[in-house]
Amino acid sequence: MDGGAAQVRGVVDVVGIGADGWGGLSGAARAALGGADVVIGGRRQLALLPPEFAGERVAWPSPLRPAVPGLIEAHAGRRIAVLASGDPSFYGIARVLAEEVGPEGLRVLPHPSSVSYACARLGWPLEDVEVVTLVGRPAGRLAAGLYDGRRLLVLSAGAATPGEVAALLRDRGFGPSRMRVLQQLGGEGERVTEAATAEEWPEAAVDALNVVAVECRRAPDALRLGAVPGLPDAAYEHDGQLTKRHVRAATLGALAPAPGELLWDVGAGSGSVAVEWMRAHPSCGAVAVERDPVRAERIARNAERLGVPGLRVVTGAAPESLDQLPPPDAVFIGGGLTTPGLLETCWDRLPGGGRLVANTVTLESEALLAEWYKRLGGELVRLAVAHAAPVGGFTGWRQAMPVTQWAVEKPYGEHDGATDGVTTDEPTGRDSVPGADPRAHSHRTAPGATT
């Protein structure tokens, strides 16, 4: 829509405002606010309006997102403006509003974002910076973005965020990383702290309106974690129930995660496949199903430590525990293949184009996978890994148990009942199904927006 046009009744104007307040707004933004019957926003943003502003002011309640439909409906027929921080389309309220009224029902008038200001002050190219928001999100998600040499800008939840970031960096082996806090960007109270490492970070008071800049540096003795699947086994807490590194890399390759997709990791063990699926892209979601409560708790710890605290853990046996889950885009079965109804349930819940990957080391489950492969096609492979090990005074190869892997993509338009005639009445063995306790949120639930 035309950013300079007068407000149109029935269209919600979304105006970005910075720490410079009313004085920093464009003429179009001032006109949009001045022509509104009601302005909705956070208390901090509403306080930036001039005293002579005549329209009704309505503060967002908390939690914000569930309140949006009701507020829009309550003011139907009035000229509505929404006041937001910075660029409303960047981790802001514009996304939520677009989902509610449709993109054609919005006119967005952005202000420079805090990220743009921060890059300008630091001399960092905007396109080279990774942005992580901790507004309404756990600090643990920052861990997924920690790589040697990377520059991060962290959108803070408040004055406590810089200290939380420093503590996380120390805990994850990135204590040498250099940090700066940029406060009240664009306003009269703008201030940028002197750089200090996370190890030396002072406990000084900072403004609640801040952005944390991090230049990542890994400690020499810290475990190196790459950006692709196949993290070292030592990255995980486990009791031996772990898809090992080389097999895990092949498994994630077969699952082929894409942005926004949801994985079921059934018989999750230590949760390594689900964790690395979610690390593939920030919008990827996963549900780890594990029947052993101790292992389920371990999965949650692994997820938090490796930067994906949003991994949902379900404690319970499959296939019963799968009934209430949102439909997956891909399914990995790492245990319990011979459980009656498990493969059928997973296959039937997959949409067209969905992928199913199953691994096993037992002859009984291998025979079952061969039967399914014969019926539905896909790719059936055997993965063999050997490690060099001492043999007397020499070195030889120590062979790990071979893993049989079946990977298949469901055809579009596949009907239920495609599994008729395939049975899974073998007794369960090592492939027992785990399951568990709901934690975090499915990626199907959009995160709360900042205002």
C-alpha positions, 0 to 999 in steps of 0.5 A, a space after each residue: 500500500 502507498 506509504 504516503 496515503 491518508 489512512 483508509 478505513 478498514 486498513 490497520 496502520 502499523 507504525 514503527 517508532 524508535 527511541 527518538 520518539 515522535 520527532 523521529 517519525 516521518 510525515 506519513 507515520 504522523 499522519 497515520 497516527 493523527 488520523 486514527 480513532 484508536 492507537 494500540 501498542 506497548 506502554 513504552 511506545 504509547 508513552 512516546 506519543 505527544 500529550 496533545 494526541 487526541 485518539 484513544 490509547 490502548 495498551 497490549 495485554 499480556 500475553 499479546 498474541 491471544 489478545 490480537 483477534 479480540 482487540 481488532 474485533 472490539 474496534 471494528 469500524 474505527 480507524 486503527 493504528 498499531 504502534 510498534 518498536 522499530 521495524 514492525 515486520 522484523 520480529 514484530 507485530 506485523 506478522 501477527 496482524 497479517 495473519 489476522 487481517 491479511 496482508 492487504 488489510 495492513 499498511 506498514 510504516 517502518 522505522 529503522 530497526 535496532 539491528 540497522 542502528 547497531 550495525 551502523 554503530 559497529 561498522 558491521 555489514 548487515 548481511 553478515 550478521 546473524 540475528 537472534 531474538 530472546 524476546 519471549 524466548 529462552 536464552 538457550 536458543 542462542 547456543 545454536 548460533 555459536 560458531 567461531 568468527 560469527 557475529 551475532 546481534 541479540 535482541 534483548 528481552 530486558 536489562 538482564 539479557 546481557 548477563 544471561 548471554 555472557 553466562 551462556 557463552 561461558 557455559 558453552 565454551 565461548 568465554 573468549 567472545 567479545 560483547 558490547 551492549 548498545 542501549 537506547 539506539 537512536 534516542 537521546 540516551 544512546 550508549 554503547 558499552 566498551 567491549 569485554 569478553 564474556 569471561 570478564 563481563 561486568 555486572 553493570 546496570 544497563 537499560 532495558 532497551 538494548 541489543 547485545 553484539 557478540 563476536 564469537 570466539 571458541 575457547 581452545 579446549 571447547 568441543 567444536 560443533 559444525 553447522 551440518 549434521 553429524 555432531 560429535 557423539 561427545 556433544 550429547 549426554 547419553 546412556 548408549 542409546 544414541 544414533 552414532 555420528 556417521 549414521 546420524 549424518 546419513 540419516 539426516 541426509 535421508 530425512 532432508 530437513 527444509 525450513 518450517 518442517 516438522 519431524 517425529 523422532 520415534 524411539 528418540 533415545 538421546 534425541 540426537 536426530 531431532 536436535 540436529 533436524 532443528 539445528 538445520 534451520 531456526 524454523 524447523 520443529 521436532 517432536 521426540 517420542 521416548 517412553 523412558 522418562 529418564 531418557 526423555 529428561 535427557 533429551 530435553 537437556 541435550 536440546 537446551 544445551 545444543 540450542 534448540 530448547 523448543 524441541 517438544 518431548 513426549 514421554 509415552 509409547 508409540 504408536 499410542 502417543 502419536 495420535 494427538 501430535 500435529 502431522 509430520 513432514 518427516 518421520 524417523 524411527 530409531 526404535 520399536 520397528 516391530 511394535 504392532 501398528 507403528 510403521 502403519 501409523 507413521 506412514 498413514 500420518 505422513 502427507 504426500 511428499 513426506 519422508 520416512 526413514 527407519 534404522 535398525 540393527 536387528 534381523 527381525 526388523 531388517 526383515 520387516 524393512 525389506 518387506 516394506 521396501 518390496 511393497 513401497 520402494 524407496 531406498 534400502 541400504 546397509 551402513 557399515 562403519 569401522 574405527 581404527 583401534 590398537 591390535 596388539 602392537 599394531 592398528 586394525 579396524 574395529 567394526 561397529 554393528 551394521 545399520 540397515 536403513 530404509 528411506 522412502 518418500 510418500 507419493 502425493 495422493 497416496 491413500 490410507 491402506 497402502 500398508 494393507 498386508 504388511 504386518 509387524 507382529 514380531 516381538 519387540 527387541 532392542 528397537 523398543 519405543 520410547 515416548 514422553 512429557 510435553 515440553 516447549 512448543 511445536 513449530 506449528 505454534 508461531 512464537 510471540 511477537 515483539 511490539 
